[in-house]
Amino acid sequence: MTAGWKTIAGATFLASTLVGLTACANDSDTPANEPEQITVYNAQHESLTQEWVDAFTAESGITVNLRNGGDTELGNQIVAEGGASPADVFLTENSPAMALVENAGLFTDLDPDTLAQVPQQYRPSTGKWTGIAARSTVFVYNKDKLPQDQLPKSLLDLQDPSWKGRWAASPSGADFQAIVSALLELKGEDVTRAWLAGMKENAVAYKGNSAVMKAVNAGEVPGGIIYQYYWFGDQAKTGENSANTALHYFKNEDPGAFVSVSGGGVLESSNKAVAAQQFLRFVTGKAGQEILQKGDSFEYAIGSDVPSNPALVPLADLQAPTVDPSKLNSQKVTQLMTEAGLL
């Protein structure tokens, strides 16, 4: 081979090598010429999470793809997907689905700076995920059907035969099952079994907290167990589904005073861990929590010392029981509620 041909051949080899390297670079998850993206499996309210996403993207330039669903649905999906899950972040309305994913070993540790933004009582002791918002259990009652002096003093009172047909709940919902999870953690299996048996005899079942509130407002049933933000949200609009009702807070560290923590965690399998961690740091930070404070979700702000919406009873006044969110057992609750004939 002549020197000229050797030069041409070498140049051809070098060019093909560069093309190959360029192709490898373009096979990466986030090409240099494209904005970074993360995928969030979202079981929180879609409108609230969209507000968080819009503000985060405006600040960081990172695009967030949302896959919306329910707590139980998405929690089970992540467990089934395991290390192959395309999710970078998981957000929920309640803690049990977070504990499900955590117990499967699928969360990575959160950045200490993120954890430091949330008080200890609103995140699990393990540090594998964090609270991002909260909501309080309440007893909504019809003011014409149930005088204040007849209100239950404890959630446990509702198993008494005197309450037969006089209270409602949504047993199939993740919201209510989180409340039962707290009861199980606080009082144990025997007390929970007895309470669920009483519920089977006494409660009127509806599908969803809003349906429970509407039924109480219409006088179909005197009272019901819901989360507080459904009532405040309706009051802030027309009040047509809550005008005849008021809220009773159990307080006194009663199981009925349980504050349910909405969770957020980063998946161990994420290859966008830096951006995923950044997203949760934003949500629990001042800007993210002010979206809760100023918005119309009426969930409690719990991070970065941001006060909640002033319409809400302050968290400190709820006298809620202390519950480690990582110990709420959705699988055991499903078993107990199924055995009781409620699911």
C-alpha positions as CSV (number, residue, x, y, z in Angstrom):
1,M,0.0,0.0,0.0
2,T,1.4,3.4,-0.9
3,A,1.8,6.2,1.6
4,G,-1.1,8.1,0.1
5,W,-3.5,5.1,0.4
6,K,-2.3,4.6,4.0
7,T,-3.1,8.2,4.8
8,I,-6.6,7.9,3.2
9,A,-7.2,4.6,5.0
10,G,-6.1,6.1,8.4
11,A,-8.4,9.1,7.9
12,T,-11.3,6.8,7.0
13,F,-10.7,4.7,10.1
14,L,-10.5,7.9,12.3
15,A,-13.7,9.3,10.8
16,S,-15.6,6.0,11.3
17,T,-14.3,5.9,14.9
18,L,-15.6,9.5,15.5
19,V,-19.0,8.6,14.0
20,G,-19.2,5.6,16.3
21,L,-18.3,7.7,19.4
22,T,-20.9,10.3,18.4
23,A,-23.5,7.6,18.0
24,C,-22.7,6.2,21.5
25,A,-23.0,9.7,22.9
26,N,-26.4,10.1,21.2
27,D,-27.6,6.9,22.8
28,S,-27.3,8.4,26.3
29,D,-30.5,9.1,28.2
30,T,-30.3,12.8,27.9
31,P,-28.4,14.1,24.8
32,A,-26.4,17.2,25.3
33,N,-28.7,19.2,23.0
34,E,-31.9,18.2,24.8
35,P,-33.3,19.4,28.2
36,E,-33.1,16.9,31.1
37,Q,-36.2,15.0,31.8
38,I,-37.5,13.0,34.8
39,T,-40.5,10.7,35.1
40,V,-42.8,11.1,38.1
41,Y,-45.3,8.4,39.1
42,N,-47.9,10.7,40.6
43,A,-50.7,9.6,43.0
44,Q,-51.1,13.1,44.4
45,H,-53.9,15.3,43.1
46,E,-53.1,16.0,39.5
47,S,-53.7,19.8,39.7
48,L,-51.4,20.2,42.8
49,T,-48.6,18.2,41.3
50,Q,-48.9,20.1,38.0
51,E,-48.5,23.3,39.9
52,W,-45.3,21.9,41.5
53,V,-44.1,20.7,38.1
54,D,-44.7,24.0,36.3
55,A,-42.9,26.0,39.0
56,F,-40.0,23.5,39.2
57,T,-39.5,23.4,35.4
58,A,-39.6,27.2,35.2
59,E,-36.9,27.4,37.9
60,S,-34.6,24.5,36.8
61,G,-35.3,23.9,33.1
62,I,-35.9,20.2,33.9
63,T,-38.9,18.7,32.2
64,V,-41.1,16.4,34.3
65,N,-43.2,13.7,32.7
66,L,-46.2,12.7,34.8
67,R,-47.8,9.3,35.0
68,N,-50.9,9.7,37.1
69,G,-52.8,7.1,39.1
70,G,-53.8,6.0,42.5
71,D,-51.7,5.3,45.6
72,T,-52.2,1.5,45.6
73,E,-52.2,1.2,41.8
74,L,-48.9,3.0,41.3
75,G,-47.2,1.5,44.4
76,N,-48.0,-2.0,43.3
77,Q,-46.8,-1.1,39.7
78,I,-43.4,0.1,41.0
79,V,-43.0,-3.1,43.1
80,A,-43.9,-5.2,40.0
81,E,-41.5,-3.2,37.8
82,G,-38.7,-3.5,40.4
83,G,-35.3,-2.3,39.1
84,A,-36.7,-1.9,35.6
85,S,-39.2,0.9,36.6
86,P,-39.0,4.0,34.4
87,A,-40.0,6.1,37.4
88,D,-37.5,8.5,38.9
89,V,-39.8,9.8,41.6
90,F,-42.9,8.5,43.4
91,L,-45.5,10.9,44.9
92,T,-48.5,9.7,46.9
93,E,-51.5,11.1,48.8
94,N,-51.0,8.7,51.8
95,S,-48.1,6.9,53.4
96,P,-48.9,3.2,53.1
97,A,-48.1,3.0,49.4
98,M,-44.7,4.7,50.2
99,A,-44.1,2.0,52.9
100,L,-44.9,-0.7,50.4
101,V,-42.2,0.5,47.9
102,E,-39.8,1.1,50.7
103,N,-40.2,-2.4,52.1
104,A,-39.5,-3.7,48.7
105,G,-36.1,-2.0,48.9
106,L,-36.8,0.3,45.9
107,F,-36.1,3.7,47.3
108,T,-32.7,5.4,47.6
109,D,-31.7,7.6,50.5
110,L,-32.8,11.2,50.1
111,D,-30.4,14.1,50.3
112,P,-29.9,15.3,53.9
113,D,-30.8,18.8,52.8
114,T,-34.2,17.7,51.6
115,L,-34.9,15.7,54.8
116,A,-33.8,18.7,56.9
117,Q,-36.6,20.8,55.3
118,V,-39.3,18.5,56.8
119,P,-39.9,18.1,60.6
120,Q,-39.2,14.6,61.9
121,Q,-42.9,13.8,62.7
122,Y,-43.8,14.2,59.0
123,R,-41.3,11.8,57.5
124,P,-40.3,8.2,58.1
125,S,-37.5,7.4,60.6
126,T,-35.6,5.5,57.8
127,G,-34.9,8.6,55.7
128,K,-35.8,6.7,52.5
129,W,-38.6,9.2,51.6
130,T,-40.2,12.3,53.0
131,G,-43.5,13.9,53.6
132,I,-44.5,16.5,51.1
133,A,-48.0,17.5,52.4
134,A,-50.5,16.3,55.0
135,R,-54.2,16.0,55.7
136,S,-56.2,15.5,58.9
137,T,-58.9,12.9,59.6
138,V,-62.2,14.5,60.7
139,F,-65.8,13.5,61.4
140,V,-68.1,15.5,59.1
141,Y,-71.6,15.8,60.5
142,N,-75.0,17.2,59.5
143,K,-75.8,20.1,61.9
144,D,-79.5,19.3,61.7
145,K,-79.2,15.6,62.2
146,L,-76.5,15.4,64.9
147,P,-76.2,17.8,67.9
148,Q,-72.7,18.6,69.1
149,D,-73.3,16.9,72.4
150,Q,-73.9,13.6,70.6
151,L,-70.7,13.7,68.5
152,P,-68.4,10.7,69.0
153,K,-65.6,11.4,71.5
154,S,-63.3,8.8,69.8
155,L,-63.0,7.1,66.5
156,L,-63.4,3.9,68.4
157,D,-66.9,4.9,69.6
158,L,-68.2,4.3,66.0
159,Q,-68.1,0.5,66.6
160,D,-70.8,0.8,69.2
161,P,-74.3,-0.5,68.2
162,S,-75.7,3.0,68.9
163,W,-74.0,4.2,65.7
164,K,-75.6,1.6,63.4
165,G,-76.6,3.4,60.2
166,R,-75.4,6.7,61.5
167,W,-72.0,7.1,59.9
168,A,-70.4,6.7,56.5
169,A,-67.0,6.1,55.0
170,S,-65.3,5.1,51.8
171,P,-63.7,1.7,52.7
172,S,-62.3,1.0,49.2
173,G,-60.3,4.2,49.1
174,A,-56.6,4.6,49.9
175,D,-57.5,7.6,52.1
176,F,-59.7,5.5,54.5
177,Q,-57.3,2.6,54.4
178,A,-54.5,4.9,55.6
179,I,-56.7,5.8,58.6
180,V,-57.2,2.1,59.4
181,S,-53.4,1.6,59.0
182,A,-52.9,4.2,61.7
183,L,-55.4,2.5,63.9
184,L,-53.5,-0.8,63.5
185,E,-50.2,0.8,64.3
186,L,-51.6,2.7,67.3
187,K,-53.9,0.1,68.9
188,G,-52.8,-3.3,67.5
189,E,-54.5,-6.0,65.6
190,D,-57.2,-7.1,68.1
191,V,-58.6,-3.6,68.6
192,T,-58.5,-3.0,64.8
193,R,-60.3,-6.3,64.1
194,A,-63.0,-5.4,66.6
195,W,-63.4,-1.9,65.2
196,L,-63.7,-3.2,61.6
197,A,-66.3,-5.7,62.7
198,G,-68.3,-2.8,64.3
199,M,-67.8,-0.8,61.1
200,K,-69.2,-3.6,59.0
201,E,-72.4,-3.6,61.1
202,N,-72.7,0.2,61.5
203,A,-71.3,2.1,58.6
204,V,-72.8,3.1,55.3
205,A,-70.4,2.6,52.5
206,Y,-69.9,5.2,49.7
207,K,-67.2,5.5,47.0
208,G,-64.9,8.4,47.8
209,N,-64.7,11.1,50.4
210,S,-66.7,13.6,48.3
211,A,-69.6,11.1,48.1
212,V,-69.5,10.6,51.9
213,M,-69.6,14.4,52.4
214,K,-72.4,14.9,49.9
215,A,-74.5,12.1,51.6
216,V,-74.0,13.8,55.0
217,N,-74.9,17.2,53.6
218,A,-78.1,15.7,52.1
219,G,-79.1,14.1,55.4
220,E,-78.8,10.6,54.1
221,V,-76.5,9.8,57.0
222,P,-75.8,11.9,60.1
223,G,-72.0,11.8,59.9
224,G,-68.9,10.4,58.2
225,I,-65.1,10.0,58.3
226,I,-63.2,12.0,55.6
227,Y,-60.1,14.1,55.3
228,Q,-60.6,17.8,56.1
229,Y,-59.5,19.3,52.7
230,Y,-62.6,18.0,50.9
231,W,-64.8,20.2,53.2
232,F,-62.6,23.2,52.9
233,G,-62.3,22.9,49.1
234,D,-66.1,22.8,48.8
235,Q,-66.6,25.7,51.2
236,A,-64.2,27.7,49.1
237,K,-66.3,27.2,46.0
238,T,-70.1,27.1,46.2
239,G,-70.5,25.1,49.4
240,E,-73.4,23.2,47.8
241,N,-72.0,19.9,49.0
242,S,-71.1,21.0,52.6
243,A,-73.5,23.9,53.5
244,N,-75.4,21.8,56.0
245,T,-72.3,20.3,57.6
246,A,-69.5,21.1,60.1
247,L,-66.3,19.3,61.0
248,H,-65.5,17.6,64.3
249,Y,-61.9,17.1,65.2
250,F,-61.2,14.2,67.7
251,K,-57.9,15.6,69.0
252,N,-56.5,14.1,72.3
253,E,-54.1,11.9,70.3
254,D,-57.1,9.8,69.3
255,P,-56.7,7.5,66.3
256,G,-59.4,9.7,64.7
257,A,-57.0,12.6,65.0
258,F,-54.5,10.9,62.7
259,V,-52.7,13.2,60.3
260,S,-51.9,11.3,57.0
261,V,-48.6,12.3,55.4
262,S,-48.3,12.5,51.6
263,G,-45.0,11.1,50.5
264,G,-42.2,11.6,48.0
265,G,-39.3,9.3,47.2
266,V,-36.5,8.8,44.6
267,L,-36.3,5.3,43.1
268,E,-33.0,3.4,43.5
269,S,-33.2,2.5,39.8
270,S,-33.3,6.1,38.6
271,N,-30.6,7.1,36.2
272,K,-31.6,10.8,36.7
273,A,-31.0,10.8,40.5
274,V,-29.6,14.3,40.7
275,A,-32.6,15.8,38.9
276,A,-35.0,13.6,40.9
277,Q,-33.5,14.7,44.2
278,Q,-33.6,18.3,43.0
279,F,-37.3,17.9,42.3
280,L,-38.1,16.7,45.8
281,R,-35.9,19.3,47.3
282,F,-38.0,21.9,45.5
283,V,-41.4,20.4,46.5
284,T,-40.4,20.4,50.2
285,G,-38.7,23.8,49.9
286,K,-40.2,27.2,50.4
287,A,-41.4,27.7,46.9
288,G,-43.1,24.2,46.7
289,Q,-44.7,24.6,50.1
290,E,-46.0,28.1,49.3
291,I,-47.9,26.5,46.5
292,L,-49.8,24.5,49.2
293,Q,-50.2,27.5,51.3
294,K,-51.6,29.8,48.6
295,G,-53.4,27.2,46.4
296,D,-56.8,25.6,46.6
297,S,-55.8,22.1,47.6
298,F,-56.3,22.9,51.3
299,E,-53.7,20.3,52.2
300,Y,-51.3,21.1,55.0
301,A,-47.9,22.6,54.3
302,I,-45.3,20.7,56.3
303,G,-41.9,21.8,55.0
304,S,-39.5,24.7,55.3
305,D,-41.4,26.4,58.1
306,V,-44.1,27.6,55.6
307,P,-47.5,28.1,57.4
308,S,-50.5,26.3,56.0
309,N,-53.5,27.9,54.4
310,P,-54.9,30.2,57.2
311,A,-58.4,28.7,56.8
312,L,-57.2,25.4,58.2
313,V,-57.0,24.5,61.9
314,P,-53.3,24.7,62.7
315,L,-51.4,21.4,62.7
316,A,-50.2,22.1,66.3
317,D,-53.9,22.4,67.5
318,L,-55.0,19.0,66.0
319,Q,-53.3,17.1,68.9
320,A,-52.6,14.2,66.5
321,P,-51.1,10.9,67.6
322,T,-47.5,10.2,66.8
323,V,-47.2,7.6,64.0
324,D,-44.1,6.6,62.1
325,P,-45.3,6.8,58.4
326,S,-42.9,4.0,57.4
327,K,-44.8,1.5,59.7
328,L,-48.2,1.9,58.0
329,N,-49.0,-1.5,56.7
330,S,-51.3,-1.4,53.6
331,Q,-51.1,-5.2,52.9
332,K,-52.2,-6.1,56.5
333,V,-55.0,-3.6,56.4
334,T,-56.3,-4.9,53.1
335,Q,-56.3,-8.4,54.6
336,L,-58.1,-7.3,57.8
337,M,-60.7,-5.3,55.9
338,T,-61.3,-8.2,53.5
339,E,-61.8,-10.6,56.4
340,A,-64.3,-8.1,57.9
341,G,-66.3,-8.1,54.6
342,L,-65.5,-4.4,53.9
343,L,-63.6,-5.0,50.7
